Amino acid sequence: MTKCQLLAIALLLVSGVAHAGDAEPICAGSTRLTPTNYPTHARSWIRSVTRRAGGPSSTLGQRIEAVRALGRDSESELCRWNRFLFVDFVLYYQQEAELGARDADGRRALLELRDQLHADWERSLSYRVKTGYVESENAPLRGEPIEHFVRRKSTLFGGLQTLASLFNRRPKDPIDAKVYNYLQARTPFSALMGPTVVYAAQDPRVGRALSCIKQWTRGADGCPSGNIEQAAEDCAAEVGFENAADEGLFLLGAFASQRMYLVRDLKGWLEQNLSETDYGAAMAAIQAGAEVHFRAETLAARCGVDVLYPTEIAGRAKSAKAYHFWSVAHIARWLRGRGVTPLSAKAAALRPARRYKKMIMIPGVVFNLLLGQPLAAGTVGDYGHVKEEQELGALWGAGLKIK
């Protein structure tokens, strides 16, 4: 049995996807949607939304309003989280037709709904208010160095962390070891670069620059000018960074490439180790990065994927998942800044990204089977595009010629 197959089995064991029967409604009970238990709840929740909207003949607009209406009486953090992640995963696993989105316009409508629900969930998070879904939020963390915190046993994915550690060992090669130590990866669903992000988020310029990029992704009327790389550099220069190009790349590669994982994984440490004012500023920067991540995908659906890549990459990238490009590009640039040669930086930046994508494909096949989707849907079918975009990111970040 291969390592990938073992990881797939581990994901199934951790998630409990074998449980049968309807799940609790999205905004009732105590069920919290997670990356691993979605297959358990997906069908039931799609049916629930369809019923609330008026049945199978209901329109996409009616189903969107049915999602918005869920939990209006309580508006708890749990409800807001479930609404957001439900729509996000419907899109991620390409189930939008089951919610009535049968063309590009319908998908864009769901993407815009997802972005609104994500921002709504972020607003529900409060200083020192526990959610039950934040890393180590019940542990005494005051005074603990962030470097120690990110090496703690995950309280959310402990079993998966143990199994992932069997395959994600510290490399012997010194350059690969640099990347390993920099990423501080606990599980496939955990935040990366925690210490670096925490220190950077306390610089007020970082929060302002990310807010500036977020505004650009919204594209007030139609499509914004230029591309996101130019926007990130302009925003970094506007707030006072001297090396605006590298800083813009850092913001896209570290903050805007990690979905909401930085919020979830760092909130507990931040609120125990920073004042309320400093916590608010740091969390605002991290949340702005997460909003850039989601809004970028929506922007690409409206304006084409080239808007998410540097000018040199125009026409080469096919995926709206540009975080695969930016995260690898940032690591390659980070290595170059530490004296690593371009070719070695390219290779070392690519290795963990390729390993992650290969290992996550097997659980992707299993989840597609459980969801009744084609085997090549979602994270499985985009392997070729992602592999190409990782390669382009490593070349671009290392400063090598792109043929």
LOLOVO-590906 format. One record per residue (C-alpha): residue number from 1; residue in three letters; x, y, z. Coordinates in pm, whole numbers, plus 50000, padded with zeros to 5 digits. Layout:
<torbas>
<torba NUM,'ALA',<X,Y,Z>>;
...
</torbas>
This chain:
<torbas>
<torba 1,'MET',<50000,50000,50000>>;
<torba 2,'THR',<50140,50339,49900>>;
<torba 3,'LYS',<50181,50640,50128>>;
<torba 4,'CYS',<49907,50821,49935>>;
<torba 5,'GLN',<49665,50534,49990>>;
<torba 6,'LEU',<49746,50529,50360>>;
<torba 7,'LEU',<49677,50901,50382>>;
<torba 8,'ALA',<49344,50855,50206>>;
<torba 9,'ILE',<49240,50588,50456>>;
<torba 10,'ALA',<49354,50813,50739>>;
<torba 11,'LEU',<49140,51098,50611>>;
<torba 12,'LEU',<48838,50870,50602>>;
<torba 13,'LEU',<48899,50749,50955>>;
<torba 14,'VAL',<48949,51100,51085>>;
<torba 15,'SER',<48643,51240,50912>>;
<torba 16,'GLY',<48396,50966,50997>>;
<torba 17,'VAL',<48252,50983,50648>>;
<torba 18,'ALA',<48111,50633,50681>>;
<torba 19,'HIS',<47834,50756,50913>>;
<torba 20,'ALA',<47498,50723,50742>>;
<torba 21,'GLY',<47179,50927,50763>>;
<torba 22,'ASP',<47089,51294,50730>>;
<torba 23,'ALA',<47306,51550,50904>>;
<torba 24,'GLU',<47171,51822,51130>>;
<torba 25,'PRO',<47052,52130,50941>>;
<torba 26,'ILE',<47321,52384,50854>>;
<torba 27,'CYS',<47232,52627,51130>>;
<torba 28,'ALA',<47080,52394,51388>>;
<torba 29,'GLY',<47247,52173,51643>>;
<torba 30,'SER',<47619,52159,51705>>;
<torba 31,'THR',<47750,52015,51377>>;
<torba 32,'ARG',<48046,52216,51243>>;
<torba 33,'LEU',<48143,52162,50883>>;
<torba 34,'THR',<48512,52081,50836>>;
<torba 35,'PRO',<48736,51989,50541>>;
<torba 36,'THR',<48713,51624,50641>>;
<torba 37,'ASN',<48343,51576,50725>>;
<torba 38,'TYR',<48189,51755,50426>>;
<torba 39,'PRO',<48101,51430,50240>>;
<torba 40,'THR',<47895,51327,50543>>;
<torba 41,'HIS',<47673,51635,50522>>;
<torba 42,'ALA',<47683,51753,50160>>;
<torba 43,'ARG',<47382,51571,50016>>;
<torba 44,'SER',<47160,51634,50314>>;
<torba 45,'TRP',<47242,52004,50323>>;
<torba 46,'ILE',<47193,52050,49949>>;
<torba 47,'ARG',<46850,51884,49981>>;
<torba 48,'SER',<46767,52104,50278>>;
<torba 49,'VAL',<46849,52423,50090>>;
<torba 50,'THR',<46652,52303,49787>>;
<torba 51,'ARG',<46345,52232,50004>>;
<torba 52,'ARG',<46368,52571,50171>>;
<torba 53,'ALA',<46388,52738,49831>>;
<torba 54,'GLY',<46066,52570,49713>>;
<torba 55,'GLY',<46178,52235,49580>>;
<torba 56,'PRO',<46359,52105,49271>>;
<torba 57,'SER',<46189,52360,49044>>;
<torba 58,'SER',<46329,52653,49245>>;
<torba 59,'THR',<46571,52892,49075>>;
<torba 60,'LEU',<46934,52958,49165>>;
<torba 61,'GLY',<46830,53298,49301>>;
<torba 62,'GLN',<46575,53135,49532>>;
<torba 63,'ARG',<46836,52887,49656>>;
<torba 64,'ILE',<47087,53164,49720>>;
<torba 65,'GLU',<46826,53348,49925>>;
<torba 66,'ALA',<46750,53023,50110>>;
<torba 67,'VAL',<47118,52998,50210>>;
<torba 68,'ARG',<47124,53363,50318>>;
<torba 69,'ALA',<46811,53308,50530>>;
<torba 70,'LEU',<46959,53019,50727>>;
<torba 71,'GLY',<47009,53109,51091>>;
<torba 72,'ARG',<46894,53470,51064>>;
<torba 73,'ASP',<46744,53446,51409>>;
<torba 74,'SER',<47067,53338,51579>>;
<torba 75,'GLU',<47352,53448,51350>>;
<torba 76,'SER',<47599,53254,51562>>;
<torba 77,'GLU',<47961,53211,51458>>;
<torba 78,'LEU',<47893,52841,51399>>;
<torba 79,'CYS',<47601,52917,51166>>;
<torba 80,'ARG',<47798,53177,50972>>;
<torba 81,'TRP',<48089,52936,50937>>;
<torba 82,'ASN',<47867,52654,50813>>;
<torba 83,'ARG',<47692,52874,50556>>;
<torba 84,'PHE',<48021,53000,50419>>;
<torba 85,'LEU',<48202,52665,50409>>;
<torba 86,'PHE',<47901,52486,50265>>;
<torba 87,'VAL',<47893,52716,49961>>;
<torba 88,'ASP',<48272,52711,49934>>;
<torba 89,'PHE',<48282,52331,49925>>;
<torba 90,'VAL',<47992,52309,49679>>;
<torba 91,'LEU',<48212,52516,49448>>;
<torba 92,'TYR',<48534,52331,49534>>;
<torba 93,'TYR',<48381,51991,49458>>;
<torba 94,'GLN',<48202,52127,49149>>;
<torba 95,'GLN',<47852,52053,49280>>;
<torba 96,'GLU',<47710,52392,49184>>;
<torba 97,'ALA',<47462,52240,48937>>;
<torba 98,'GLU',<47295,52069,49234>>;
<torba 99,'LEU',<47223,52417,49371>>;
<torba 100,'GLY',<47088,52534,49036>>;
<torba 101,'ALA',<47406,52698,48895>>;
<torba 102,'ARG',<47430,52543,48550>>;
<torba 103,'ASP',<47643,52796,48362>>;
<torba 104,'ALA',<47929,53042,48412>>;
<torba 105,'ASP',<47693,53317,48532>>;
<torba 106,'GLY',<47547,53083,48793>>;
<torba 107,'ARG',<47892,52987,48918>>;
<torba 108,'ARG',<47987,53354,48948>>;
<torba 109,'ALA',<47674,53417,49152>>;
<torba 110,'LEU',<47773,53140,49394>>;
<torba 111,'LEU',<48130,53270,49412>>;
<torba 112,'GLU',<48001,53614,49505>>;
<torba 113,'LEU',<47772,53458,49766>>;
<torba 114,'ARG',<48068,53261,49906>>;
<torba 115,'ASP',<48276,53580,49936>>;
<torba 116,'GLN',<47996,53761,50117>>;
<torba 117,'LEU',<47940,53473,50358>>;
<torba 118,'HIS',<48314,53445,50425>>;
<torba 119,'ALA',<48338,53814,50516>>;
<torba 120,'ASP',<48026,53773,50732>>;
<torba 121,'TRP',<48188,53485,50920>>;
<torba 122,'GLU',<48507,53686,50976>>;
<torba 123,'ARG',<48304,53967,51133>>;
<torba 124,'SER',<48159,53719,51384>>;
<torba 125,'LEU',<48500,53646,51539>>;
<torba 126,'SER',<48567,53838,51859>>;
<torba 127,'TYR',<48868,53888,52083>>;
<torba 128,'ARG',<48896,53608,52339>>;
<torba 129,'VAL',<48556,53465,52248>>;
<torba 130,'LYS',<48598,53093,52193>>;
<torba 131,'THR',<48446,52919,51892>>;
<torba 132,'GLY',<48544,52557,51951>>;
<torba 133,'TYR',<48724,52553,51617>>;
<torba 134,'VAL',<49048,52742,51681>>;
<torba 135,'GLU',<49381,52569,51732>>;
<torba 136,'SER',<49464,52523,52103>>;
<torba 137,'GLU',<49219,52793,52213>>;
<torba 138,'ASN',<49167,52622,52551>>;
<torba 139,'ALA',<49540,52585,52620>>;
<torba 140,'PRO',<49744,52835,52826>>;
<torba 141,'LEU',<49947,53004,52553>>;
<torba 142,'ARG',<50051,53333,52709>>;
<torba 143,'GLY',<50426,53374,52688>>;
<torba 144,'GLU',<50472,53075,52461>>;
<torba 145,'PRO',<50693,53162,52161>>;
<torba 146,'ILE',<50508,53136,51834>>;
<torba 147,'GLU',<50783,52903,51710>>;
<torba 148,'HIS',<50687,52658,51984>>;
<torba 149,'PHE',<50315,52703,51931>>;
<torba 150,'VAL',<50321,52596,51566>>;
<torba 151,'ARG',<50494,52272,51668>>;
<torba 152,'ARG',<50218,52179,51914>>;
<torba 153,'LYS',<49995,51881,51850>>;
<torba 154,'SER',<49698,52000,51648>>;
<torba 155,'THR',<49377,52006,51851>>;
<torba 156,'LEU',<49173,51997,51529>>;
<torba 157,'PHE',<49354,51736,51320>>;
<torba 158,'GLY',<49564,51547,51572>>;
<torba 159,'GLY',<49521,51204,51417>>;
<torba 160,'LEU',<49592,51334,51071>>;
<torba 161,'GLN',<49900,51518,51199>>;
<torba 162,'THR',<50041,51196,51342>>;
<torba 163,'LEU',<49991,51015,51013>>;
<torba 164,'ALA',<50115,51304,50799>>;
<torba 165,'SER',<50434,51319,51006>>;
<torba 166,'LEU',<50521,50972,50878>>;
<torba 167,'PHE',<50548,51114,50527>>;
<torba 168,'ASN',<50654,51472,50598>>;
<torba 169,'ARG',<50985,51427,50775>>;
<torba 170,'ARG',<51261,51686,50799>>;
<torba 171,'PRO',<51476,51641,50484>>;
<torba 172,'LYS',<51847,51573,50504>>;
<torba 173,'ASP',<51927,51809,50219>>;
<torba 174,'PRO',<52012,52148,50376>>;
<torba 175,'ILE',<51814,52355,50124>>;
<torba 176,'ASP',<51508,52132,50152>>;
<torba 177,'ALA',<51544,52152,50530>>;
<torba 178,'LYS',<51531,52533,50508>>;
<torba 179,'VAL',<51197,52510,50328>>;
<torba 180,'TYR',<51068,52248,50573>>;
<torba 181,'ASN',<51152,52470,50872>>;
<torba 182,'TYR',<51005,52777,50704>>;
<torba 183,'LEU',<50673,52615,50616>>;
<torba 184,'GLN',<50610,52452,50956>>;
<torba 185,'ALA',<50342,52229,50802>>;
<torba 186,'ARG',<50137,52030,51054>>;
<torba 187,'THR',<49869,51876,50830>>;
<torba 188,'PRO',<49739,51923,50474>>;
<torba 189,'PHE',<49461,52138,50623>>;
<torba 190,'SER',<49679,52354,50850>>;
<torba 191,'ALA',<49831,52699,50806>>;
<torba 192,'LEU',<50188,52741,50684>>;
<torba 193,'MET',<50461,52989,50777>>;
<torba 194,'GLY',<50293,53070,51109>>;
<torba 195,'PRO',<50580,53254,51281>>;
<torba 196,'THR',<50661,53460,50971>>;
<torba 197,'VAL',<50298,53560,50928>>;
<torba 198,'VAL',<50256,53652,51295>>;
<torba 199,'TYR',<50558,53883,51295>>;
<torba 200,'ALA',<50462,54041,50963>>;
<torba 201,'ALA',<50098,54092,51064>>;
<torba 202,'GLN',<50211,54318,51349>>;
<torba 203,'ASP',<50359,54565,51098>>;
<torba 204,'PRO',<50079,54816,51029>>;
<torba 205,'ARG',<50196,54852,50668>>;
<torba 206,'VAL',<50114,54486,50599>>;
<torba 207,'GLY',<49751,54528,50699>>;
<torba 208,'ARG',<49716,54844,50493>>;
<torba 209,'ALA',<49876,54683,50188>>;
<torba 210,'LEU',<49652,54376,50209>>;
<torba 211,'SER',<49344,54596,50246>>;
<torba 212,'CYS',<49459,54783,49936>>;
<torba 213,'ILE',<49492,54456,49739>>;
<torba 214,'LYS',<49151,54347,49867>>;
<torba 215,'GLN',<48996,54665,49732>>;
<torba 216,'TRP',<49162,54602,49396>>;
<torba 217,'THR',<49018,54250,49373>>;
<torba 218,'ARG',<48668,54387,49421>>;
<torba 219,'GLY',<48694,54566,49086>>;
<torba 220,'ALA',<48437,54835,49151>>;
<torba 221,'ASP',<48306,54846,48793>>;
<torba 222,'GLY',<48388,54542,48586>>;
<torba 223,'CYS',<48751,54435,48570>>;
<torba 224,'PRO',<49038,54626,48734>>;
<torba 225,'SER',<49338,54741,48535>>;
<torba 226,'GLY',<49658,54539,48529>>;
<torba 227,'ASN',<49701,54216,48723>>;
<torba 228,'ILE',<49726,54116,49086>>;
<torba 229,'GLU',<50107,54113,49086>>;
<torba 230,'GLN',<50114,54476,48975>>;
<torba 231,'ALA',<49842,54564,49225>>;
<torba 232,'ALA',<50032,54398,49513>>;
<torba 233,'GLU',<50353,54581,49422>>;
<torba 234,'ASP',<50169,54914,49393>>;
<torba 235,'CYS',<49996,54861,49727>>;
<torba 236,'ALA',<50323,54766,49899>>;
<torba 237,'ALA',<50490,55080,49759>>;
<torba 238,'GLU',<50195,55297,49859>>;
<torba 239,'VAL',<50228,55202,50228>>;
<torba 240,'GLY',<50604,55258,50234>>;
<torba 241,'PHE',<50785,54933,50157>>;
<torba 242,'GLU',<51110,55003,49974>>;
<torba 243,'ASN',<51136,54664,49801>>;
<torba 244,'ALA',<50774,54670,49694>>;
<torba 245,'ALA',<50804,54389,49437>>;
<torba 246,'ASP',<50933,54134,49687>>;
<torba 247,'GLU',<50693,54252,49956>>;
<torba 248,'GLY',<50400,54223,49718>>;
<torba 249,'LEU',<50506,53868,49635>>;
<torba 250,'PHE',<50531,53789,50008>>;
<torba 251,'LEU',<50178,53919,50069>>;
<torba 252,'LEU',<50037,53706,49788>>;
<torba 253,'GLY',<50244,53396,49869>>;
<torba 254,'ALA',<50212,53391,50248>>;
<torba 255,'PHE',<49888,53573,50337>>;
<torba 256,'ALA',<49665,53536,50031>>;
<torba 257,'SER',<49745,53171,49955>>;
<torba 258,'GLN',<49605,53004,50267>>;
<torba 259,'ARG',<49229,53036,50257>>;
<torba 260,'MET',<49101,53096,50614>>;
<torba 261,'TYR',<49354,52862,50774>>;
<torba 262,'LEU',<49571,53141,50917>>;
<torba 263,'VAL',<49268,53290,51093>>;
<torba 264,'ARG',<49166,52956,51240>>;
<torba 265,'ASP',<49515,52841,51341>>;
<torba 266,'LEU',<49664,53164,51479>>;
<torba 267,'LYS',<49370,53332,51656>>;
<torba 268,'GLY',<49424,53144,51983>>;
<torba 269,'TRP',<49789,53241,52010>>;
<torba 270,'LEU',<49736,53601,51901>>;
<torba 271,'GLU',<49462,53680,52152>>;
<torba 272,'GLN',<49661,53539,52444>>;
<torba 273,'ASN',<49987,53711,52352>>;
<torba 274,'LEU',<49884,54049,52211>>;
<torba 275,'SER',<49683,54335,52356>>;
<torba 276,'GLU',<49330,54370,52225>>;
<torba 277,'THR',<49438,54660,52003>>;
<torba 278,'ASP',<49740,54478,51861>>;
<torba 279,'TYR',<49537,54159,51820>>;
<torba 280,'GLY',<49276,54352,51622>>;
<torba 281,'ALA',<49537,54497,51387>>;
<torba 282,'ALA',<49714,54166,51329>>;
<torba 283,'MET',<49390,53974,51280>>;
<torba 284,'ALA',<49264,54240,51038>>;
<torba 285,'ALA',<49574,54185,50824>>;
<torba 286,'ILE',<49531,53807,50829>>;
<torba 287,'GLN',<49160,53833,50750>>;
<torba 288,'ALA',<49230,54072,50463>>;
<torba 289,'GLY',<49469,53814,50318>>;
<torba 290,'ALA',<49198,53549,50337>>;
<torba 291,'GLU',<48952,53780,50162>>;
<torba 292,'VAL',<49205,53841,49884>>;
<torba 293,'HIS',<49233,53463,49843>>;
<torba 294,'PHE',<48862,53414,49786>>;
<torba 295,'ARG',<48791,53732,49595>>;
<torba 296,'ALA',<49076,53657,49353>>;
<torba 297,'GLU',<48899,53340,49239>>;
<torba 298,'THR',<48578,53536,49187>>;
<torba 299,'LEU',<48765,53806,48997>>;
<torba 300,'ALA',<48912,53543,48762>>;
<torba 301,'ALA',<48564,53405,48693>>;
<torba 302,'ARG',<48459,53754,48585>>;
<torba 303,'CYS',<48773,53876,48409>>;
<torba 304,'GLY',<48974,53568,48309>>;
<torba 305,'VAL',<49259,53394,48489>>;
<torba 306,'ASP',<49536,53612,48344>>;
<torba 307,'VAL',<49438,53883,48593>>;
<torba 308,'LEU',<49577,53659,48872>>;
<torba 309,'TYR',<49926,53612,48724>>;
<torba 310,'PRO',<50227,53827,48627>>;
<torba 311,'THR',<50242,53965,48275>>;
<torba 312,'GLU',<50509,53710,48179>>;
<torba 313,'ILE',<50268,53426,48259>>;
<torba 314,'ALA',<49977,53560,48050>>;
<torba 315,'GLY',<49820,53284,47847>>;
<torba 316,'ARG',<50015,53007,48021>>;
<torba 317,'ALA',<49811,52956,48338>>;
<torba 318,'LYS',<49470,52791,48310>>;
<torba 319,'SER',<49352,52771,48671>>;
<torba 320,'ALA',<49185,53027,48896>>;
<torba 321,'LYS',<49369,52861,49186>>;
<torba 322,'ALA',<49658,53105,49155>>;
<torba 323,'TYR',<49770,53036,49512>>;
<torba 324,'HIS',<49958,52734,49376>>;
<torba 325,'PHE',<50166,52976,49168>>;
<torba 326,'TRP',<50214,53245,49432>>;
<torba 327,'SER',<50304,53021,49724>>;
<torba 328,'VAL',<50574,52840,49524>>;
<torba 329,'ALA',<50699,53168,49373>>;
<torba 330,'HIS',<50733,53318,49720>>;
<torba 331,'ILE',<50932,53022,49854>>;
<torba 332,'ALA',<51165,53031,49554>>;
<torba 333,'ARG',<51220,53407,49600>>;
<torba 334,'TRP',<51271,53357,49974>>;
<torba 335,'LEU',<51542,53099,49903>>;
<torba 336,'ARG',<51712,53328,49652>>;
<torba 337,'GLY',<51727,53594,49921>>;
<torba 338,'ARG',<51922,53348,50136>>;
<torba 339,'GLY',<52190,53283,49881>>;
<torba 340,'VAL',<52045,52975,49714>>;
<torba 341,'THR',<52116,52949,49340>>;
<torba 342,'PRO',<51823,52996,49100>>;
<torba 343,'LEU',<51809,52632,48989>>;
<torba 344,'SER',<51832,52499,49345>>;
<torba 345,'ALA',<51571,52750,49466>>;
<torba 346,'LYS',<51335,52643,49190>>;
<torba 347,'ALA',<51376,52272,49270>>;
<torba 348,'ALA',<51346,52312,49648>>;
<torba 349,'ALA',<51037,52532,49621>>;
<torba 350,'LEU',<50867,52281,49394>>;
<torba 351,'ARG',<50927,51964,49595>>;
<torba 352,'PRO',<50688,52017,49889>>;
<torba 353,'ALA',<50422,52166,49661>>;
<torba 354,'ARG',<50434,51868,49427>>;
<torba 355,'ARG',<50432,51626,49718>>;
<torba 356,'TYR',<50126,51793,49869>>;
<torba 357,'LYS',<49935,51792,49541>>;
<torba 358,'LYS',<50012,51426,49474>>;
<torba 359,'MET',<49909,51318,49823>>;
<torba 360,'ILE',<49589,51520,49828>>;
<torba 361,'MET',<49469,51367,49500>>;
<torba 362,'ILE',<49394,51025,49653>>;
<torba 363,'PRO',<49160,51167,49919>>;
<torba 364,'GLY',<49017,51374,49634>>;
<torba 365,'VAL',<48923,51056,49447>>;
<torba 366,'VAL',<48765,50910,49761>>;
<torba 367,'PHE',<48565,51227,49828>>;
<torba 368,'ASN',<48448,51238,49464>>;
<torba 369,'LEU',<48322,50882,49500>>;
<torba 370,'LEU',<48140,50964,49822>>;
<torba 371,'LEU',<47984,51275,49668>>;
<torba 372,'GLY',<47876,51097,49350>>;
<torba 373,'GLN',<48102,51318,49140>>;
<torba 374,'PRO',<48313,51214,48839>>;
<torba 375,'LEU',<48646,51073,48954>>;
<torba 376,'ALA',<48832,51353,48776>>;
<torba 377,'ALA',<48633,51635,48939>>;
<torba 378,'GLY',<48781,51903,49162>>;
<torba 379,'THR',<49128,51856,49302>>;
<torba 380,'VAL',<49184,51544,49090>>;
<torba 381,'GLY',<49101,51688,48750>>;
<torba 382,'ASP',<49307,52005,48793>>;
<torba 383,'TYR',<49633,51818,48858>>;
<torba 384,'GLY',<49784,51901,48518>>;
<torba 385,'HIS',<49701,52272,48544>>;
<torba 386,'VAL',<49825,52297,48901>>;
<torba 387,'LYS',<50149,52115,48817>>;
<torba 388,'GLU',<50214,52361,48535>>;
<torba 389,'GLU',<50136,52661,48753>>;
<torba 390,'GLN',<50363,52536,49030>>;
<torba 391,'GLU',<50641,52500,48774>>;
<torba 392,'LEU',<50579,52851,48643>>;
<torba 393,'GLY',<50575,52990,48996>>;
<torba 394,'ALA',<50906,52827,49083>>;
<torba 395,'LEU',<51067,52959,48763>>;
<torba 396,'TRP',<50929,53310,48807>>;
<torba 397,'GLY',<51010,53330,49178>>;
<torba 398,'ALA',<51365,53206,49125>>;
<torba 399,'GLY',<51423,53458,48847>>;
<torba 400,'LEU',<51472,53197,48576>>;
<torba 401,'LYS',<51371,53242,48215>>;
<torba 402,'ILE',<51020,53127,48130>>;
<torba 403,'LYS',<51020,52968,47785>>;
</torbas>
